């Protein structure tokens, strides 16, 4: 393939927005030309030139929490379809969860998923090893240079993946060789709340009771327990999808610096929706943890700025529309988001909630640093050319014709974003361009620095 020259872009990278051009060769960023450096004519002639005048050039988004449903639930999604949706939204790397069928709670099943991704994925990939009450031997064997981390469900999950035995948790936090990423909700609190509202409503509990059942208290009890375990054992803990203002007090208000051992993630839906949206969206926005109050949403947004929250991700978790449209107790939790996460966060930038620099820090730089992902997450010479071009002034309405998820729907359907993704490059190859996939498949297994 010819080298690629992206000219006249506004690069958002490492706390700055500046004009520059980027030369890509053999999958990597070969040269960055600033305003003071002229691109040689010989370089331009031998390159495929992309004129990025008026466009933003960002590092590719790294999503540290997705569910692509393969194996076992490929009627909802699979690695190929959802990785294509990801690159359509500027996501170039993903870390996928283990609660598939069968679950990836041993290295045989984990490597099977890597083998599928090697054939089918259009975005760079890694997969978590799932924890159970009795698989500590598998966890000890995990190679943190090749696997992104261990996922612990300290709240409801599928199969045998709810880890509710204290001794098992102690062993996991003491002996896991890499990051321990936790879903934190207290199971007994949720069961008690569910039983209480069943007694009030029978099986017809209103959807707006979801954040009362999966309550602030349920989240805080579990998150505080995880933090206490991490401090006790010196573990590297990453708490996923915070949903309450109260939980924020558990985390330090300082930027991730490599020494911060307890970190937190917020998901796009908890930064976008609030409890008042259940009236319109119903079970389509049923997630675990639940979307909670407007105050919770606003405090989570503030935590992006004071660095109590380190990473923004999606918890992309597709279900079929007919499944989601069932009554509250029958409707599964989770929804697709990976195609629209960048656009949603850019919308918050347009609303002056956060700067472009903060967006890139939380969705690109810090995920790469926190997980020790090798040579990604930044626009730097010598790094892999995972890049996304964005037109910040081209509106994009989400509709059935442009939704890329296999499940065919989005909780963002009908919304018009003010920004559009024009190009996505993975390892130096243009994979998505002006609404179309190029057919190029250049994804790779992510590597992690010791």
C-alpha positions as CSV (number, residue, x, y, z in Angstrom):
1,X,0.0,0.0,0.0
2,X,1.1,3.6,-0.7
3,X,2.0,5.7,2.3
4,X,-0.8,8.0,3.4
5,X,-0.4,11.7,4.0
6,X,-3.1,13.4,6.1
7,X,-2.7,17.1,5.4
8,X,-4.0,20.3,7.1
9,X,-5.7,18.6,10.0
10,X,-6.4,20.0,13.5
11,X,-4.7,17.4,15.6
12,X,-6.1,16.9,19.1
13,X,-3.4,15.2,21.1
14,X,-1.6,15.4,24.4
15,X,-3.4,18.4,25.7
16,X,-3.2,20.5,22.5
17,X,-5.2,21.3,19.4
18,X,-2.8,22.3,16.6
19,X,-2.5,22.4,12.9
20,X,-0.4,19.6,11.4
21,X,0.0,17.0,8.7
22,X,0.7,13.3,9.4
23,X,2.6,10.8,7.2
24,X,1.8,7.1,7.6
25,X,4.0,4.3,6.3
26,X,3.9,0.6,6.9
27,X,1.1,0.9,9.4
28,X,2.8,3.5,11.7
29,X,3.1,7.2,12.0
30,X,6.3,8.0,10.3
31,X,6.3,11.8,10.5
32,X,4.3,14.7,12.0
33,X,4.7,18.0,10.1
34,X,3.8,21.1,12.2
35,X,2.9,24.5,10.9
36,X,6.5,25.4,10.8
37,X,7.5,22.3,8.8
38,X,6.7,22.1,5.1
39,X,5.8,18.7,3.6
40,X,8.3,18.0,0.9
41,X,6.8,17.7,-2.5
42,X,8.5,14.3,-3.0
43,X,6.6,13.0,0.0
44,X,3.3,14.3,-1.2
45,X,3.8,12.8,-4.7
46,X,4.5,9.3,-3.4
47,X,1.6,9.3,-0.9
48,X,-2.1,8.9,-1.0
49,X,-3.2,12.4,0.2
50,X,-6.2,13.0,2.4
51,X,-7.1,16.7,2.6
52,X,-8.2,17.2,6.2
53,X,-8.8,20.9,6.0
54,X,-11.5,21.8,8.6
55,X,-11.3,18.3,10.2
56,X,-10.2,17.1,13.6
57,X,-7.6,14.3,13.7
58,X,-7.8,12.2,16.9
59,X,-6.1,9.1,18.1
60,X,-8.4,6.1,17.6
61,X,-10.8,5.5,20.4
62,X,-10.0,2.7,22.8
63,X,-13.1,1.2,24.4
64,X,-12.2,-0.8,27.5
65,X,-15.6,-2.4,28.0
66,X,-17.7,-4.1,25.2
67,X,-19.8,-7.2,24.9
68,X,-19.7,-8.5,21.3
69,X,-21.7,-11.7,22.2
70,X,-19.5,-14.3,20.4
71,X,-19.6,-17.2,21.1
72,X,-23.2,-18.2,22.0
73,X,-25.3,-15.2,21.3
74,X,-24.6,-14.4,17.7
75,X,-28.2,-13.7,17.0
76,X,-27.6,-10.4,18.8
77,X,-24.1,-9.5,17.7
78,X,-20.7,-11.0,16.7
79,X,-17.1,-9.9,16.6
80,X,-17.3,-9.0,12.9
81,X,-20.5,-6.9,12.9
82,X,-19.7,-5.0,16.1
83,X,-16.1,-4.3,15.2
84,X,-17.4,-2.8,12.0
85,X,-19.8,-0.7,14.0
86,X,-16.9,0.3,16.2
87,X,-14.7,1.6,13.3
88,X,-17.7,3.4,11.9
89,X,-17.7,5.4,15.1
90,X,-14.0,5.9,15.3
91,X,-13.3,3.1,17.8
92,X,-10.1,1.4,16.7
93,X,-9.4,-0.9,19.7
94,X,-11.7,-2.8,22.1
95,X,-11.4,-4.9,25.2
96,X,-14.2,-7.5,25.3
97,X,-16.0,-9.1,28.2
98,X,-16.0,-12.8,29.2
99,X,-19.7,-13.4,29.8
100,X,-20.3,-15.2,26.5
101,X,-21.7,-18.8,26.1
102,X,-19.6,-20.6,27.1
103,X,-17.9,-17.9,29.3
104,X,-14.2,-17.2,28.9
105,X,-13.3,-18.3,32.4
106,X,-10.4,-20.5,31.2
107,X,-7.6,-20.1,28.8
108,X,-9.0,-22.6,26.2
109,X,-12.2,-20.5,25.8
110,X,-10.2,-17.2,25.9
111,X,-7.8,-18.3,23.1
112,X,-10.8,-19.4,21.1
113,X,-12.1,-15.8,21.1
114,X,-8.7,-14.5,20.1
115,X,-8.7,-16.9,17.2
116,X,-12.1,-15.7,16.0
117,X,-11.0,-12.1,16.3
118,X,-7.9,-12.8,14.3
119,X,-10.1,-13.9,11.4
120,X,-13.1,-11.5,11.8
121,X,-12.3,-8.3,13.6
122,X,-11.9,-5.0,11.9
123,X,-10.7,-3.2,15.1
124,X,-7.7,-4.1,17.3
125,X,-8.8,-6.5,20.1
126,X,-8.2,-8.0,23.5
127,X,-10.3,-10.1,25.8
128,X,-10.7,-10.3,29.6
129,X,-10.4,-13.5,31.4
130,X,-13.5,-14.0,33.6
131,X,-13.3,-14.7,37.3
132,X,-15.4,-17.3,39.1
133,X,-15.5,-18.5,42.7
134,X,-13.2,-21.4,41.8
135,X,-10.9,-20.5,38.9
136,X,-8.0,-18.9,40.7
137,X,-5.6,-21.3,39.0
138,X,-6.6,-20.0,35.6
139,X,-6.2,-16.4,36.8
140,X,-2.7,-17.1,38.1
141,X,-1.7,-18.3,34.6
142,X,-2.8,-15.2,32.9
143,X,-0.1,-13.4,31.0
144,X,-0.6,-9.6,31.4
145,X,1.5,-9.0,28.3
146,X,-1.1,-10.8,26.2
147,X,-4.4,-10.4,28.0
148,X,-5.9,-7.1,29.1
149,X,-7.1,-8.1,32.6
150,X,-9.4,-10.1,34.8
151,X,-13.1,-9.3,34.9
152,X,-14.9,-9.8,38.2
153,X,-18.7,-9.5,38.4
154,X,-19.5,-8.5,42.0
155,X,-23.1,-8.1,40.9
156,X,-25.4,-10.1,38.7
157,X,-23.9,-12.0,35.7
158,X,-24.6,-15.0,33.5
159,X,-23.7,-18.6,34.3
160,X,-21.3,-19.0,37.2
161,X,-19.6,-15.6,36.9
162,X,-21.1,-14.0,40.0
163,X,-18.1,-13.9,42.4
164,X,-19.8,-13.7,45.8
165,X,-17.5,-15.8,48.0
166,X,-15.3,-13.7,50.2
167,X,-12.3,-16.1,50.2
168,X,-12.4,-16.2,46.4
169,X,-12.4,-12.4,46.2
170,X,-9.5,-12.3,48.6
171,X,-7.5,-14.7,46.4
172,X,-8.3,-12.8,43.2
173,X,-7.3,-9.5,44.6
174,X,-4.1,-10.9,46.1
175,X,-3.0,-13.1,43.2
176,X,-4.3,-11.7,39.9
177,X,-1.2,-10.8,37.8
178,X,-2.8,-7.9,36.0
179,X,-5.7,-5.4,36.2
180,X,-8.8,-6.5,38.1
181,X,-11.8,-4.9,36.4
182,X,-15.0,-5.0,38.5
183,X,-18.7,-4.7,37.9
184,X,-19.8,-3.4,41.4
185,X,-23.4,-3.9,42.6
186,X,-24.4,-5.6,45.8
187,X,-26.4,-8.6,44.9
188,X,-28.3,-9.0,48.2
189,X,-29.4,-5.4,48.1
190,X,-30.8,-5.8,44.6
191,X,-32.6,-9.0,45.5
192,X,-34.2,-7.4,48.6
193,X,-35.3,-4.4,46.6
194,X,-36.7,-6.6,43.8
195,X,-38.7,-8.6,46.2
196,X,-40.1,-5.5,47.9
197,X,-41.3,-4.0,44.6
198,X,-42.7,-7.4,43.5
199,X,-44.9,-7.3,46.6
200,X,-46.1,-3.8,45.5
201,X,-46.5,-4.4,41.8
202,X,-46.4,-8.1,41.1
203,X,-44.6,-8.7,37.8
204,X,-45.5,-5.3,36.5
205,X,-42.8,-3.1,38.1
206,X,-42.5,0.2,36.3
207,X,-39.2,0.7,34.4
208,X,-38.5,4.0,36.4
209,X,-38.0,1.8,39.5
210,X,-34.9,0.2,37.9
211,X,-32.6,2.8,39.6
212,X,-34.4,2.3,42.9
213,X,-34.0,-1.5,42.7
214,X,-30.4,-1.3,41.5
215,X,-29.9,1.5,43.9
216,X,-27.1,4.0,44.9
217,X,-26.7,1.9,48.0
218,X,-26.2,-1.3,46.0
219,X,-23.5,0.4,43.9
220,X,-21.7,2.0,46.9
221,X,-21.6,-1.1,49.0
222,X,-20.0,-3.1,46.3
223,X,-17.6,-0.4,45.0
224,X,-16.4,0.4,48.5
225,X,-15.8,-3.3,49.1
226,X,-13.8,-3.6,45.9
227,X,-11.7,-0.6,46.9
228,X,-11.1,-2.0,50.4
229,X,-9.9,-5.3,48.9
230,X,-7.6,-3.5,46.5
231,X,-6.0,-1.4,49.2
232,X,-5.6,-4.5,51.4
233,X,-3.8,-6.5,48.8
234,X,-2.1,-3.8,46.8
235,X,-4.1,-4.9,43.7
236,X,-4.5,-2.9,40.5
237,X,-8.3,-2.2,40.5
238,X,-10.4,-0.6,37.7
239,X,-14.0,-0.1,38.7
240,X,-16.3,-0.1,35.6
241,X,-19.3,2.0,34.8
242,X,-19.8,4.2,37.8
243,X,-23.3,5.5,38.0
244,X,-23.7,7.4,41.2
245,X,-22.3,10.6,42.7
246,X,-21.7,8.9,46.0
247,X,-19.2,6.4,44.6
248,X,-17.0,9.2,43.4
249,X,-15.7,9.8,47.0
250,X,-14.0,6.5,46.8
251,X,-11.5,7.7,44.1
252,X,-8.7,10.2,44.0
253,X,-9.1,13.4,42.2
254,X,-5.8,13.3,40.3
255,X,-4.9,12.5,36.8
256,X,-3.8,8.9,36.0
257,X,0.0,8.9,36.3
258,X,1.0,5.2,36.3
259,X,1.1,5.3,40.1
260,X,-2.6,5.5,40.7
261,X,-3.6,1.9,41.5
262,X,-7.4,2.4,41.9
263,X,-9.1,3.9,38.8
264,X,-12.6,4.4,37.6
265,X,-14.6,4.3,34.3
266,X,-17.8,6.1,33.3
267,X,-19.9,5.0,30.4
268,X,-21.5,7.2,27.8
269,X,-25.0,6.3,28.7
270,X,-24.5,7.4,32.3
271,X,-23.1,10.7,31.1
272,X,-25.9,11.2,28.6
273,X,-29.2,10.0,30.0
274,X,-30.8,10.5,33.4
275,X,-33.8,9.1,35.3
276,X,-36.3,11.4,33.5
277,X,-35.5,9.6,30.2
278,X,-37.1,6.4,31.2
279,X,-40.5,7.9,30.4
280,X,-39.6,8.2,26.7
281,X,-37.0,5.5,26.3
282,X,-38.4,2.8,28.6
283,X,-36.5,-0.5,28.7
284,X,-34.4,0.5,25.7
285,X,-32.2,2.3,28.3
286,X,-32.2,-0.5,30.9
287,X,-28.6,-1.0,31.8
288,X,-26.8,-2.5,34.8
289,X,-25.9,-0.4,36.8
290,X,-29.0,1.6,36.2
291,X,-29.1,5.1,34.8
292,X,-29.8,7.2,37.8
293,X,-30.7,10.8,38.7
294,X,-29.8,14.0,36.8
295,X,-27.6,15.0,39.8
296,X,-25.7,11.7,39.5
297,X,-25.2,12.3,35.7
298,X,-24.0,15.8,36.3
299,X,-21.6,14.8,39.1
300,X,-20.2,12.1,36.8
301,X,-19.6,14.8,34.1
302,X,-17.8,16.9,36.7
303,X,-15.6,13.9,37.7
304,X,-14.2,13.8,34.1
305,X,-12.8,17.2,34.8
306,X,-11.4,16.6,38.3
307,X,-10.0,13.2,37.3
308,X,-11.9,11.0,39.7
309,X,-13.1,9.3,36.5
310,X,-10.1,8.2,34.4
311,X,-11.8,6.5,31.3
312,X,-14.9,6.8,29.2
313,X,-16.2,3.6,27.6
314,X,-19.5,2.2,26.4
315,X,-20.4,-1.2,28.0
316,X,-21.7,-1.9,24.5
317,X,-24.2,-4.8,25.1
318,X,-26.6,-5.4,22.3
319,X,-29.9,-7.3,22.6
320,X,-32.6,-7.8,20.0
321,X,-35.3,-5.1,19.9
322,X,-38.1,-7.6,20.7
323,X,-36.1,-8.7,23.8
324,X,-35.7,-5.1,25.0
325,X,-39.3,-4.3,24.5
326,X,-40.6,-6.8,27.0
327,X,-41.9,-5.8,30.4
328,X,-39.3,-4.6,33.0
329,X,-38.6,-7.8,34.7
330,X,-38.2,-9.8,31.4
331,X,-36.3,-7.2,29.4
332,X,-32.5,-7.8,29.5
333,X,-30.1,-5.1,30.6
334,X,-27.7,-3.6,28.1
335,X,-27.8,-1.7,24.8
336,X,-25.6,-1.0,21.8
337,X,-23.4,2.2,21.9
338,X,-20.0,1.6,20.4
339,X,-20.9,3.3,17.0
340,X,-22.0,6.5,18.6
341,X,-19.8,7.0,21.7
342,X,-17.4,9.4,20.1
343,X,-20.2,11.5,18.6
344,X,-22.0,11.6,21.9
345,X,-18.9,12.8,23.7
346,X,-18.3,15.4,20.9
347,X,-21.9,16.6,21.5
348,X,-21.0,17.2,25.2
349,X,-18.0,19.2,23.9
350,X,-20.4,21.3,21.8
351,X,-22.4,21.8,24.9
352,X,-19.3,23.0,26.8
353,X,-19.3,20.1,29.2
354,X,-15.7,19.1,28.3
355,X,-12.9,20.2,26.0
356,X,-11.6,18.2,23.1
357,X,-8.4,17.7,24.9
358,X,-10.3,16.1,27.9
359,X,-12.3,13.9,25.5
360,X,-9.2,12.5,23.9
361,X,-7.5,12.1,27.3
362,X,-10.4,10.0,28.6
363,X,-11.1,7.9,25.5
364,X,-7.6,7.5,24.0
365,X,-4.6,8.5,26.1
366,X,-5.6,7.2,29.5
367,X,-7.1,3.9,28.3
368,X,-3.8,3.2,26.6
369,X,-1.7,4.2,29.6
370,X,-3.9,2.5,32.2
371,X,-3.9,-0.8,30.4
372,X,-0.3,-0.4,29.3
373,X,-1.3,-0.8,25.7
374,X,1.8,-0.8,23.5
375,X,2.2,2.1,20.9
376,X,-1.4,3.1,20.7
377,X,-3.6,5.9,22.1
378,X,-1.5,8.8,20.9
379,X,-0.5,10.6,17.7
380,X,3.2,10.0,18.0
381,X,5.9,9.2,15.5
382,X,6.6,5.4,15.7
383,X,3.2,4.6,17.1
384,X,0.6,2.5,15.2
385,X,-1.6,4.7,13.0
386,X,-4.9,4.2,14.7
387,X,-6.6,7.4,13.8
388,X,-10.0,9.0,13.3
389,X,-11.0,12.1,11.3
390,X,-14.0,14.0,12.4
391,X,-16.0,16.8,10.7
392,X,-17.2,18.9,13.7
393,X,-19.7,20.8,11.6
394,X,-21.3,18.0,9.6
395,X,-24.6,16.9,11.3
396,X,-25.4,13.2,11.5
397,X,-28.8,11.8,12.3
398,X,-28.9,8.3,13.7
399,X,-31.5,6.3,11.8
400,X,-32.3,2.7,10.8
401,X,-30.4,3.2,7.5
402,X,-27.0,4.0,9.1
403,X,-27.1,1.9,12.3
404,X,-24.4,-0.7,11.9
405,X,-25.2,-3.0,14.8
406,X,-26.4,-6.5,14.1
407,X,-29.3,-5.9,16.4
408,X,-30.4,-3.0,14.1
409,X,-31.4,-0.4,16.7
410,X,-29.8,2.2,18.9
411,X,-30.9,4.2,22.0
412,X,-29.6,7.2,20.1
413,X,-32.0,6.6,17.2
414,X,-33.6,9.9,16.0
415,X,-30.9,12.1,17.6
416,X,-28.9,14.4,15.3
417,X,-25.3,14.8,16.4
418,X,-23.4,17.9,15.3
419,X,-20.3,16.0,14.3
420,X,-19.6,13.1,11.9
421,X,-16.8,10.6,11.6
422,X,-15.4,10.8,8.1
423,X,-12.5,8.3,8.2
424,X,-11.2,5.6,10.5
425,X,-7.7,4.2,10.1
426,X,-6.6,1.0,11.8
427,X,-2.9,0.2,11.7
428,X,-2.4,2.7,8.9
429,X,-5.2,1.3,6.7
430,X,-8.4,3.2,5.9
431,X,-11.1,0.9,7.1
432,X,-14.0,3.4,7.0
433,X,-14.5,6.4,4.7
434,X,-17.4,8.7,4.2
435,X,-20.1,6.3,5.4
436,X,-18.7,3.2,3.7
437,X,-16.4,0.4,4.7
438,X,-13.4,-0.1,2.4
439,X,-13.2,-3.9,3.0
440,X,-9.6,-3.6,4.4
441,X,-9.0,-5.7,7.4
442,X,-5.9,-4.7,9.3
443,X,-6.7,-5.3,13.0
444,X,-4.2,-6.9,15.4
445,X,-4.2,-8.4,18.8
446,X,-3.2,-5.7,21.3
447,X,0.1,-6.1,23.1
448,X,0.6,-4.8,26.6
449,X,3.9,-3.4,28.1
450,X,5.1,-5.0,31.3
